[in-house]
Amino acid sequence: MAQETTHSLTGIRLLETLSADEIKQVEKLCGWQSYKAGEEILTQNSDSMDVYFVVSGAVQVVSYSFTGREIAYAVIDAGGYFGELAAIDQKPRSTNVKAAKKCLLATLSPQAFEQIVRKHGDVAWAVMNKLARIIRSNDERIMDLSTLDAHQRIFQELLRICEPDPVTPGRWMIYPLPTQHDIASLVSTTRETVARALSSLTSSGLVQRKGRTLYIMDKDQLSDLTSQLSNKG
């Protein structure tokens, strides 16, 4: 009974418009696989074309430069999915995927995925929306890499992921704060550069760190600082 409860797709957002019976039919078509944190799931240029649903845990989509530096694209938490590009165009994988933490994944063949997309308009529209978000996000990151230096990109990323502090009006927060390695991967720089940038913000009083939370004391000032650096460049 416990296994049946675990092997469920009811929390997958892509399938949320399907009926309970329809979701059960999709579950019967899936394979199920657990991964440990850091374990490789997909490699770039592999010919696997399955779609993966993140039932529990989280995965990270990454690539690697010619020098071996890790470049992070996204973290996909429970309820998300990945692998749709290869299922759609039948071409090799464009990125690597590894387990960000212990996770359970359900795999669906490209043929079954196509049938579901063709049959359910809401699912097809959700896939298109995700692809549109990926294009917009990549456009923003390409622009950042082309026009901003490393410190600016770090500040921009902090501004991108912060949220209003529910306790203190006017203050913003990031929880959990990504590791320096993860931030470096997201903005294509080194962990040491991230450490220096965060240290400079802390020294100036713009941010405060408590445990895994980073508080941004004045978001507008941080945004202005990023713009000032750009103008100096």
C-alpha positions as CSV (number, residue, x, y, z in Angstrom):
1,M,0.0,0.0,0.0
2,A,2.8,2.4,0.9
3,Q,4.4,1.8,-2.5
4,E,1.2,2.6,-4.3
5,T,0.9,5.9,-2.4
6,T,4.4,6.9,-3.2
7,H,4.1,6.0,-6.9
8,S,1.5,8.6,-7.6
9,L,1.4,11.4,-10.2
10,T,-1.4,13.4,-8.4
11,G,1.1,16.1,-7.5
12,I,2.4,16.7,-11.0
13,R,1.3,20.1,-12.1
14,L,1.4,19.3,-15.8
15,L,-1.3,16.7,-15.2
16,E,-3.5,18.6,-12.7
17,T,-6.3,19.1,-15.2
18,L,-6.7,15.3,-15.8
19,S,-9.3,13.3,-13.8
20,A,-8.2,10.9,-11.1
21,D,-8.9,7.9,-13.5
22,E,-6.9,9.6,-16.3
23,I,-3.9,10.1,-14.0
24,K,-4.0,6.5,-12.9
25,Q,-3.9,5.4,-16.5
26,V,-0.7,7.6,-17.0
27,E,0.8,6.0,-13.9
28,K,0.4,2.6,-15.4
29,L,2.5,3.7,-18.4
30,C,5.3,5.0,-16.2
31,G,8.6,3.5,-15.0
32,W,9.8,4.5,-11.5
33,Q,13.3,5.2,-10.4
34,S,14.9,6.6,-7.2
35,Y,18.2,8.6,-7.3
36,K,20.6,9.7,-4.5
37,A,21.7,13.3,-4.2
38,G,24.3,14.1,-6.8
39,E,23.6,11.1,-8.9
40,E,23.5,11.5,-12.7
41,I,20.1,11.1,-14.3
42,L,20.6,12.3,-17.9
43,T,23.7,13.2,-19.9
44,Q,24.0,15.7,-22.7
45,N,23.8,14.2,-26.2
46,S,22.4,10.9,-24.9
47,D,19.6,9.4,-27.0
48,S,17.1,8.8,-24.2
49,M,13.8,10.5,-25.1
50,D,11.6,9.8,-22.1
51,V,9.8,12.5,-20.2
52,Y,10.5,12.6,-16.4
53,F,8.1,13.6,-13.7
54,V,9.6,14.7,-10.4
55,V,7.4,12.9,-7.8
56,S,9.6,13.8,-4.8
57,G,12.9,15.6,-4.2
58,A,14.5,17.8,-6.8
59,V,16.8,17.7,-9.8
60,Q,19.2,20.2,-11.3
61,V,19.6,20.9,-15.0
62,V,23.2,21.7,-15.8
63,S,25.8,21.9,-18.6
64,Y,29.6,22.1,-18.6
65,S,32.0,24.5,-20.3
66,F,35.0,23.3,-22.3
67,T,37.1,24.0,-19.1
68,G,34.7,21.9,-17.0
69,R,33.0,24.7,-15.2
70,E,29.4,23.8,-14.3
71,I,26.7,26.0,-15.7
72,A,23.3,25.7,-13.9
73,Y,20.1,26.3,-15.8
74,A,17.3,25.4,-13.4
75,V,16.3,23.4,-10.3
76,I,13.1,21.4,-10.8
77,D,11.2,20.5,-7.6
78,A,8.6,17.9,-6.9
79,G,5.6,18.5,-9.1
80,G,7.7,19.5,-12.1
81,Y,8.9,17.6,-15.1
82,F,11.7,17.6,-17.7
83,G,12.9,15.9,-20.8
84,E,10.1,17.2,-23.1
85,L,12.4,18.7,-25.7
86,A,13.9,15.3,-26.7
87,A,10.4,13.7,-26.6
88,I,9.1,16.4,-29.0
89,D,11.9,16.7,-31.6
90,Q,13.4,13.2,-31.2
91,K,17.0,14.7,-30.9
92,P,19.7,14.0,-28.4
93,R,19.6,15.6,-24.9
94,S,20.6,19.2,-24.8
95,T,21.7,19.3,-21.1
96,N,22.7,17.1,-18.2
97,V,20.4,16.4,-15.3
98,K,21.5,15.3,-11.8
99,A,19.6,14.8,-8.5
100,A,19.8,17.9,-6.4
101,K,18.6,15.8,-3.5
102,K,17.2,12.3,-3.0
103,C,14.3,12.0,-5.5
104,L,11.8,9.7,-7.0
105,L,11.1,10.1,-10.7
106,A,8.4,8.6,-13.0
107,T,9.5,8.1,-16.7
108,L,7.1,8.2,-19.6
109,S,7.9,7.1,-23.1
110,P,7.9,9.8,-25.9
111,Q,5.1,8.0,-27.6
112,A,2.9,8.0,-24.5
113,F,3.8,11.7,-23.9
114,E,2.8,12.6,-27.4
115,Q,-0.6,10.8,-27.1
116,I,-1.4,12.7,-23.9
117,V,-0.4,16.1,-25.4
118,R,-2.5,15.5,-28.5
119,K,-5.5,14.2,-26.5
120,H,-5.5,16.9,-23.8
121,G,-5.4,20.5,-24.9
122,D,-4.8,21.8,-21.4
123,V,-1.7,19.7,-21.1
124,A,-0.4,20.9,-24.5
125,W,-1.0,24.5,-23.6
126,A,0.9,24.0,-20.3
127,V,3.9,22.5,-22.2
128,M,3.9,25.5,-24.6
129,N,3.8,27.9,-21.6
130,K,6.8,26.2,-20.1
131,L,8.8,26.3,-23.3
132,A,7.9,30.0,-23.6
133,R,9.2,30.7,-20.1
134,I,12.5,28.8,-20.9
135,I,13.0,31.0,-24.0
136,R,12.4,34.2,-22.1
137,S,14.6,33.1,-19.2
138,N,17.4,32.2,-21.6
139,D,17.1,35.5,-23.4
140,E,17.5,37.3,-20.1
141,R,20.6,35.3,-19.1
142,I,22.2,35.8,-22.5
143,M,21.6,39.5,-22.2
144,D,23.1,39.5,-18.7
145,L,26.2,37.6,-19.9
146,S,26.7,40.0,-22.7
147,T,26.2,43.3,-20.8
148,L,27.0,42.7,-17.1
149,D,30.2,41.9,-15.2
150,A,30.4,39.0,-12.7
151,H,29.4,41.1,-9.6
152,Q,26.4,42.6,-11.5
153,R,25.2,39.2,-12.5
154,I,25.4,38.0,-8.9
155,F,23.4,41.1,-7.7
156,Q,20.9,40.6,-10.5
157,E,20.4,36.9,-9.5
158,L,19.8,37.9,-5.9
159,L,17.2,40.4,-7.1
160,R,15.6,37.8,-9.3
161,I,15.1,35.2,-6.6
162,C,14.3,37.3,-3.6
163,E,10.8,37.6,-2.1
164,P,9.1,40.0,0.3
165,D,9.9,39.4,3.9
166,P,6.5,38.4,5.5
167,V,7.7,39.7,8.9
168,T,9.3,43.1,8.1
169,P,7.6,45.3,5.5
170,G,10.0,46.8,3.0
171,R,12.6,44.1,3.5
172,W,13.2,41.2,1.1
173,M,14.6,37.8,1.7
174,I,16.0,34.7,0.0
175,Y,15.3,31.3,1.7
176,P,16.9,28.9,1.4
177,L,19.9,30.9,0.1
178,P,21.6,28.8,-2.7
179,T,25.2,27.8,-2.0
180,Q,28.0,29.9,-3.4
181,H,28.7,27.1,-5.8
182,D,25.1,27.1,-7.1
183,I,25.0,30.9,-7.5
184,A,28.3,30.8,-9.4
185,S,26.9,28.1,-11.7
186,L,23.8,30.2,-12.4
187,V,25.7,33.3,-13.3
188,S,28.7,31.7,-14.9
189,T,31.4,32.8,-12.5
190,T,33.5,31.3,-9.7
191,R,32.6,30.5,-6.1
192,E,35.3,32.9,-4.9
193,T,33.8,35.8,-6.9
194,V,30.4,35.1,-5.3
195,A,32.0,35.1,-1.8
196,R,33.6,38.4,-2.5
197,A,30.4,39.9,-3.8
198,L,28.3,38.8,-0.9
199,S,31.0,40.0,1.5
200,S,30.9,43.5,-0.1
201,L,27.1,43.6,0.3
202,T,27.3,42.5,3.9
203,S,30.0,45.1,4.7
204,S,27.9,47.9,3.2
205,G,24.8,46.8,5.2
206,L,22.8,46.1,2.1
207,V,22.3,42.4,3.1
208,Q,22.3,40.4,6.4
209,R,22.6,36.7,6.6
210,K,21.1,34.5,9.3
211,G,21.5,30.8,8.8
212,R,20.2,29.9,5.4
213,T,18.3,33.1,5.0
214,L,19.7,36.2,3.3
215,Y,17.9,39.4,4.1
216,I,18.0,42.3,1.6
217,M,17.6,45.4,3.6
218,D,16.9,47.8,0.7
219,K,16.0,46.2,-2.7
220,D,15.9,49.5,-4.5
221,Q,19.4,50.4,-3.4
222,L,20.7,47.0,-4.5
223,S,19.1,47.6,-7.9
224,D,20.6,51.1,-8.1
225,L,24.0,49.7,-7.2
226,T,23.7,47.2,-10.1
227,S,22.8,50.0,-12.5
228,Q,25.6,52.2,-11.2
229,L,28.1,49.5,-11.9
230,S,26.7,49.0,-15.4
231,N,27.1,52.7,-16.1
232,K,30.7,52.7,-14.9
233,G,31.3,49.8,-17.3
